[in-house]
Amino acid sequence: LRGPSPDPISTDAHDAARRALAAAETALKADPTTAQREVDQATEALTRLAELVRSGKERNMAARAQLDELRKTQDEIARAADDAARGLDPERMSAADGVALRKKLAGAAALQDELAKKVRDLDAPGQDARTRAAADAAARAAADLRAGLPLDLPASQKEVRRQLDRLRQAVDGTKPADEQALELRRLQKTVADVSASL
């Protein structure tokens, strides 16, 4: 009886179902003819638990919808960063320009921090590593926004988008580009090894 969601409500329902099943088992062992009440309680507890625990398919559907929203938010953050840094020459930036840029980027940095938290909290079954990679990329992008380094902003913004896209592909069941590249590399190595042995 393990549910995929660690939230307190389903944990309580899980514990209640476990207790009800144990009581039903004990009652059935003691006297099967009088155990109906305990069996009914176990059935009700399991039904409540099943209603609380979403299936993998439902969780993936919810993750897709959340990822679509997160990608829109990321696009807005990237636009804001691009707009704030537009026209600045990094070679000729004064200290005052740097302060002004960091001030312009403060709102985008706060949004990026919030996005990183939402990605970290995303329930994407079987995609913990990809979720962590996307959240870490968002956290690094937030640090770049706070630092106000115009040369680093585009790269970190693109990396967040790339990680969100790869996470979405994985949630969709499509092999992300990085996995395809690894598979191709393994195949090339296999072909090279076979060729060398001939």
C-alpha positions in Angstrom: 0.0 0.0 0.0 2.3 2.7 -1.2 0.9 5.8 -2.8 2.9 8.0 -5.1 2.1 11.2 -3.4 3.8 12.0 0.0 1.2 14.6 1.0 -0.2 14.4 4.6 -3.8 13.6 3.5 -2.8 10.6 1.5 -0.3 9.5 4.2 -3.1 9.6 6.8 -5.4 7.7 4.4 -2.6 5.2 3.8 -2.1 4.7 7.5 -5.9 4.3 8.1 -6.1 1.7 5.3 -3.2 -0.2 6.7 -4.8 -0.2 10.2 -8.2 -1.2 8.7 -6.6 -4.1 6.7 -4.8 -5.3 9.8 -8.0 -5.3 11.8 -9.9 -7.1 9.1 -7.1 -9.7 8.8 -7.2 -10.2 12.6 -11.0 -10.5 12.6 -11.0 -13.0 9.7 -8.4 -15.2 11.5 -10.4 -15.1 14.8 -13.8 -15.7 13.4 -14.6 -15.3 9.7 -18.4 -15.3 10.4 -18.3 -12.2 12.5 -15.6 -10.2 10.5 -17.9 -8.4 8.1 -17.8 -5.1 9.9 -13.9 -5.0 9.8 -13.9 -6.1 6.1 -16.4 -3.3 5.3 -14.2 -0.8 7.1 -11.1 -2.0 5.3 -13.0 -1.7 1.9 -14.1 1.9 2.7 -10.5 2.8 3.8 -9.0 1.4 0.6 -11.6 3.2 -1.5 -10.8 6.5 0.2 -7.1 6.0 -0.4 -7.7 5.1 -4.0 -9.7 8.4 -4.5 -6.8 10.4 -3.0 -3.9 8.8 -4.9 -3.8 9.9 -8.4 -2.7 7.5 -11.1 0.5 7.9 -13.0 -1.4 9.0 -16.1 -3.3 11.7 -14.1 -0.1 12.9 -12.5 1.6 13.1 -16.0 -1.4 15.1 -17.3 -1.2 17.5 -14.4 2.6 17.8 -14.9 2.2 18.6 -18.6 -0.3 21.4 -17.8 2.0 22.8 -15.1 5.0 22.6 -17.4 3.1 24.5 -20.1 2.5 27.3 -17.6 6.1 27.2 -16.3 7.4 27.5 -19.9 5.2 30.5 -20.5 6.5 32.1 -17.4 10.1 31.3 -18.4 9.5 33.0 -21.8 8.2 36.1 -20.0 11.3 36.1 -17.7 13.6 35.7 -20.7 11.9 38.6 -22.5 12.2 40.8 -19.4 15.9 40.0 -19.1 16.5 40.6 -22.8 14.6 43.9 -22.7 16.5 45.1 -19.6 19.9 44.3 -21.1 19.1 45.5 -24.6 21.4 48.3 -25.8 24.0 47.8 -23.1 27.6 47.3 -24.1 29.1 44.9 -21.6 32.6 46.2 -22.5 31.6 49.8 -21.6 29.2 49.3 -18.7 29.8 51.6 -15.8 29.2 50.7 -12.2 26.0 52.8 -12.3 24.9 50.9 -15.4 25.4 47.7 -13.5 23.3 48.9 -10.5 20.6 50.1 -12.9 20.5 46.8 -14.7 20.3 44.8 -11.4 17.5 47.0 -10.4 15.6 46.4 -13.7 16.2 42.6 -13.3 15.1 42.4 -9.6 11.5 41.5 -10.6 12.6 38.9 -13.1 15.0 37.4 -10.6 12.2 37.0 -8.1 10.0 35.4 -10.7 12.9 33.1 -11.7 13.3 32.1 -8.0 9.6 31.3 -7.8 9.8 29.3 -11.0 12.7 27.3 -9.6 10.6 26.4 -6.6 7.6 25.4 -8.7 9.7 23.2 -10.8 11.3 21.6 -7.8 7.8 20.9 -6.4 6.5 19.5 -9.7 5.1 16.0 -9.5 6.4 14.3 -12.6 6.5 10.6 -12.1 9.8 9.0 -12.8 11.4 12.3 -13.7 13.2 13.3 -10.5 16.6 13.8 -12.1 15.2 15.9 -15.0 13.0 17.9 -12.5 16.1 18.6 -10.4 18.1 19.6 -13.5 15.4 22.1 -14.6 15.0 23.5 -11.1 18.8 23.9 -10.7 19.0 25.6 -14.1 16.3 28.0 -13.0 18.1 28.7 -9.7 21.4 29.5 -11.6 19.4 31.7 -14.0 18.0 33.6 -11.0 21.5 34.1 -9.6 22.6 35.5 -13.0 19.7 37.8 -13.0 20.5 39.1 -9.5 24.2 39.5 -10.6 23.1 41.5 -13.6 25.8 40.2 -15.9 24.5 40.9 -19.5 26.8 38.3 -21.2 25.5 35.5 -18.9 21.8 36.2 -19.0 21.0 34.8 -22.5 22.9 31.5 -21.8 21.3 30.8 -18.5 17.8 31.7 -19.8 18.3 29.3 -22.7 19.5 26.6 -20.4 16.3 26.9 -18.3 14.2 26.6 -21.4 16.2 23.7 -22.7 15.8 21.8 -19.4 12.1 22.5 -19.2 11.7 21.3 -22.8 13.6 18.1 -22.1 11.5 17.5 -18.9 8.3 18.1 -21.0 9.5 15.6 -23.6 10.3 13.0 -21.0 6.9 13.5 -19.3 5.3 13.1 -22.8 7.1 9.8 -23.2 9.3 11.2 -26.0 13.1 10.5 -25.7 14.7 13.9 -25.1 17.5 15.1 -27.4 20.2 14.4 -24.8 19.1 10.8 -24.4 19.0 10.4 -28.2 22.6 11.7 -28.4 23.8 9.3 -25.7 22.1 6.4 -27.5 23.7 7.4 -30.8 27.1 7.7 -29.1 26.7 4.1 -27.6 25.7 2.8 -31.0 28.7 4.4 -32.6 31.0 2.9 -30.0 29.4 -0.5 -30.6 30.0 -0.2 -34.3 33.5 1.0 -33.8 34.2 -1.9 -31.4 32.8 -4.5 -33.8 34.7 -3.0 -36.7 38.0 -3.1 -34.7 37.4 -6.8 -33.9 37.0 -7.8 -37.6 
